[in-house]
Amino acid sequence: MVRGNTVFTPNMNVLFEFGYFYGHFGKQKVAMLKYGEFYLPSDLGGYIHINGSRFFKRSAVVQIGKRTGTEFGKWIAQL
């Protein structure tokens, strides 16, 4: 719960490991793929985000959409 609202949050272990990647590879080489709507702590707001499919469902297989492929391609091209 955040401020009285029930919200989905990323797994804390995943965020911890994200910190290792970020520290080792640097800001420009690490991106967070964001599927669906979830609460992202404000201290992670400055990281590179790639938006995933709008049709995300927890525990389901979802094909990568055009928007995700396009955003990922733009990010890779910058490297």
N, CA, C and O of each residue as an XYZ file, in Angstrom:
316
protein
N       0.832     -1.179      0.000
C       0.000      0.000      0.000
C       0.882      1.249      0.000
O       1.884      1.330      0.709
N       0.482      2.195     -0.800
C       1.165      3.479     -0.861
C       0.110      4.553     -0.654
O      -0.824      4.696     -1.443
N       0.282      5.299      0.419
C      -0.667      6.370      0.764
C      -2.118      5.895      0.751
O      -3.003      6.589      0.249
N      -2.351      4.720      1.299
C      -3.701      4.198      1.406
C      -4.235      3.505      0.170
O      -5.358      3.001      0.187
N      -3.459      3.466     -0.905
C      -3.890      2.821     -2.156
C      -3.127      1.519     -2.364
O      -1.918      1.454     -2.142
N      -3.838      0.497     -2.787
C      -3.187     -0.762     -3.135
C      -2.575     -0.609     -4.522
O      -3.268     -0.258     -5.476
N      -1.274     -0.874     -4.632
C      -0.569     -0.736     -5.906
C       0.330     -1.944     -6.136
O       0.744     -2.607     -5.185
N       0.628     -2.225     -7.398
C       1.608     -3.248     -7.748
C       2.986     -2.620     -7.642
O       3.195     -1.490     -8.086
N       3.927     -3.348     -7.055
C       5.301     -2.853     -6.943
C       6.254     -3.892     -7.521
O       5.975     -5.090     -7.472
N       7.383     -3.434     -8.071
C       8.380     -4.387     -8.568
C       8.949     -5.208     -7.411
O       8.992     -4.736     -6.275
N       9.376     -6.415     -7.695
C      10.011     -7.269     -6.713
C      11.278     -6.581     -6.209
O      12.106     -6.140     -7.006
N      11.428     -6.491     -4.903
C      12.578     -5.780     -4.328
C      13.906     -6.432     -4.694
O      14.908     -5.733     -4.843
N      13.938     -7.761     -4.844
C      15.163     -8.435     -5.242
C      15.568     -8.027     -6.660
O      16.754     -7.871     -6.949
N      14.590     -7.857     -7.533
C      14.857     -7.426     -8.905
C      15.432     -6.005     -8.895
O      16.389     -5.717     -9.614
N      14.854     -5.129     -8.088
C      15.372     -3.759     -7.995
C      16.786     -3.743     -7.440
O      17.621     -2.957     -7.888
N      17.060     -4.600     -6.473
C      18.398     -4.700     -5.898
C      19.401     -5.128     -6.972
O      20.478     -4.543     -7.086
N      19.049     -6.144     -7.755
C      19.923     -6.613     -8.820
C      20.069     -5.573     -9.928
O      21.136     -5.451    -10.529
N      19.009     -4.828    -10.197
C      19.076     -3.726    -11.162
C      20.168     -2.748    -10.741
O      20.906     -2.233    -11.582
N      20.268     -2.494     -9.439
C      21.310     -1.601     -8.923
C      22.714     -2.106     -9.230
O      23.602     -1.309     -9.533
N      22.927     -3.416     -9.157
C      24.225     -3.990     -9.510
C      24.551     -3.753    -10.990
O      25.657     -3.326    -11.322
N      23.593     -4.028    -11.870
C      23.792     -3.795    -13.302
C      24.109     -2.328    -13.558
O      25.048     -2.005    -14.286
N      23.331     -1.455    -12.962
C      23.498     -0.016    -13.152
C      24.887      0.431    -12.689
O      25.557      1.209    -13.368
N      25.306     -0.065    -11.538
C      26.614      0.294    -11.007
C      27.762     -0.226    -11.854
O      28.784      0.445    -11.998
N      27.600     -1.412    -12.412
C      28.676     -2.020    -13.193
C      28.750     -1.479    -14.622
O      29.830     -1.130    -15.100
N      27.597     -1.410    -15.306
C      27.584     -1.035    -16.717
C      27.385      0.454    -16.969
O      27.776      0.952    -18.025
N      26.788      1.175    -16.025
C      26.563      2.608    -16.191
C      25.184      2.929    -16.738
O      24.493      2.065    -17.279
N      24.799      4.184    -16.585
C      23.451      4.640    -16.911
C      23.061      4.412    -18.365
O      21.928      4.011    -18.632
N      23.951      4.651    -19.302
C      23.588      4.570    -20.717
C      23.417      3.147    -21.227
O      22.820      2.940    -22.283
N      23.936      2.152    -20.490
C      23.871      0.770    -20.970
C      22.866     -0.095    -20.222
O      22.806     -1.305    -20.441
N      22.079      0.510    -19.345
C      21.083     -0.246    -18.585
C      19.734      0.444    -18.727
O      19.621      1.650    -18.504
N      18.715     -0.318    -19.098
C      17.361      0.218    -19.214
C      16.401     -0.710    -18.492
O      16.656     -1.904    -18.337
N      15.308     -0.139    -18.060
C      14.271     -0.894    -17.374
C      13.090     -1.034    -18.322
O      12.556     -0.037    -18.806
N      12.684     -2.263    -18.585
C      11.525     -2.512    -19.439
C      10.298     -2.513    -18.542
O      10.189     -3.340    -17.637
N       9.383     -1.599    -18.786
C       8.230     -1.396    -17.914
C       6.969     -1.926    -18.597
O       6.478     -1.339    -19.561
N       6.455     -3.046    -18.081
C       5.217     -3.637    -18.585
C       4.085     -3.347    -17.610
O       4.220     -3.588    -16.411
N       2.995     -2.842    -18.107
C       1.831     -2.610    -17.271
C       1.993     -1.405    -16.357
O       2.988     -0.682    -16.409
N       0.992     -1.216    -15.527
C       1.008     -0.107    -14.586
C       1.441     -0.615    -13.218
O       0.837     -1.543    -12.680
N       2.473     -0.019    -12.659
C       2.901     -0.358    -11.311
C       3.565      0.848    -10.682
O       3.985      1.777    -11.372
N       3.652      0.820     -9.380
C       4.255      1.905     -8.633
C       5.767      1.782     -8.731
O       6.333      0.738     -8.408
N       6.411      2.833     -9.173
C       7.857      2.870     -9.263
C       8.365      3.905     -8.266
O       8.009      5.079     -8.364
N       9.188      3.488     -7.309
C       9.693      4.446     -6.325
C      10.340      5.649     -7.005
O      10.975      5.511     -8.051
N      10.178      6.814     -6.416
C      10.646      8.061     -7.036
C      12.147      8.081     -7.271
O      12.604      8.762     -8.189
N      12.927      7.363     -6.480
C      14.373      7.364     -6.697
C      14.777      6.580     -7.942
O      15.951      6.588     -8.312
N      13.838      5.906     -8.595
C      14.120      5.219     -9.856
C      13.597      5.995    -11.059
O      13.655      5.498    -12.183
N      13.093      7.187    -10.843
C      12.510      7.987    -11.911
C      13.505      8.466    -12.951
O      13.107      8.738    -14.084
N      14.779      8.579    -12.616
C      15.771      9.093    -13.547
C      16.399      8.054    -14.450
O      17.234      8.392    -15.290
N      16.019      6.810    -14.297
C      16.596      5.752    -15.109
C      15.919      5.689    -16.472
O      14.826      6.225    -16.656
N      16.567      5.038    -17.415
C      16.010      4.871    -18.753
C      14.913      3.818    -18.693
O      15.138      2.703    -18.222
N      13.722      4.175    -19.174
C      12.581      3.257    -19.192
C      12.166      2.985    -20.631
O      12.101      3.900    -21.451
N      11.889      1.733    -20.928
C      11.324      1.344    -22.208
C       9.942      0.793    -21.889
O       9.813     -0.159    -21.118
N       8.921      1.380    -22.472
C       7.551      0.939    -22.190
C       7.225     -0.323    -22.956
O       7.471     -0.420    -24.158
N       6.665     -1.296    -22.239
C       6.257     -2.554    -22.840
C       4.827     -2.489    -23.330
O       4.226     -1.416    -23.391
N       4.296     -3.627    -23.672
C       2.952     -3.733    -24.212
C       1.902     -3.208    -23.242
O       2.009     -3.406    -22.031
N       0.901     -2.545    -23.775
C      -0.222     -2.077    -22.958
C      -1.122     -3.238    -22.558
O      -1.955     -3.103    -21.662
N      -0.957     -4.370    -23.218
C      -1.816     -5.528    -22.994
C      -1.198     -6.537    -22.037
O      -1.571     -7.710    -22.042
N      -0.264     -6.090    -21.225
C       0.423     -6.948    -20.266
C      -0.560     -7.557    -19.267
O      -1.455     -6.874    -18.768
N      -0.386     -8.836    -18.983
C      -1.146     -9.514    -17.938
C      -0.155    -10.321    -17.116
O       0.666    -11.059    -17.661
N      -0.237    -10.175    -15.817
C       0.668    -10.923    -14.941
C       0.558    -12.423    -15.224
O      -0.533    -12.951    -15.441
N       1.711    -13.094    -15.218
C       1.811    -14.544    -15.424
C       1.305    -14.997    -16.788
O       0.887    -16.144    -16.939
N       1.337    -14.118    -17.777
C       0.915    -14.489    -19.126
C       2.040    -14.176    -20.113
O       2.864    -13.294    -19.871
N       2.062    -14.894    -21.204
C       3.031    -14.647    -22.255
C       2.431    -13.609    -23.195
O       1.314    -13.777    -23.685
N       3.173    -12.541    -23.444
C       2.692    -11.465    -24.301
C       3.731    -11.215    -25.385
O       4.917    -11.062    -25.089
N       3.296    -11.173    -26.618
C       4.204    -10.897    -27.724
C       4.696     -9.461    -27.637
O       3.945     -8.569    -27.242
N       5.941     -9.235    -27.999
C       6.497     -7.884    -28.003
C       5.796     -7.083    -29.091
O       5.757     -7.493    -30.252
N       5.247     -5.948    -28.708
C       4.517     -5.106    -29.640
C       5.422     -4.178    -30.419
O       6.621     -4.096    -30.153
N       4.843     -3.475    -31.386
C       5.602     -2.544    -32.227
C       6.228     -1.428    -31.404
O       7.381     -1.059    -31.622
N       5.453     -0.884    -30.443
C       5.963      0.220    -29.631
C       7.195     -0.206    -28.833
O       8.181      0.528    -28.771
N       7.140     -1.389    -28.225
C       8.275     -1.876    -27.449
C       9.485     -2.083    -28.347
O      10.595     -1.680    -27.999
N       9.278     -2.707    -29.500
C      10.373     -2.932    -30.440
C      10.985     -1.635    -30.926
O      12.204     -1.529    -31.057
N      10.147     -0.651    -31.194
C      10.632      0.649    -31.664
C      11.446      1.352    -30.599
O      12.542      1.842    -30.871
N      10.912      1.404    -29.376
C      11.633      2.066    -28.287
C      12.941      1.359    -27.969
O      13.953      2.012    -27.712
N      12.928      0.024    -27.984
C      14.146     -0.732    -27.728
C      15.174     -0.471    -28.824
O      16.361     -0.312    -28.541
N      14.715     -0.428    -30.082
C      15.602     -0.152    -31.197
C      16.241      1.216    -31.111
O      17.423      1.368    -31.421
N      15.474      2.220    -30.691
C      16.036      3.572    -30.518
C      17.098      3.591    -29.432
O      18.140      4.231    -29.577
N      16.823      2.879    -28.338
C      17.790      2.837    -27.238
C      19.087      2.142    -27.661
O      20.181      2.620    -27.357
N      18.959      1.016    -28.362
C      20.139      0.283    -28.838
C      20.937      1.136    -29.821
O      22.168      1.115    -29.796
N      20.256      1.881    -30.683
C      20.951      2.702    -31.679
C      21.806      3.782    -31.014
O      22.807      4.210    -31.587
N      21.427      4.228    -29.815
C      22.197      5.245    -29.118
C      23.508      4.716    -28.568
O      24.449      5.476    -28.338
N      23.566      3.394    -28.356
C      24.781      2.795    -27.789
C      25.828      2.801    -28.841
O      26.946      2.345    -28.602
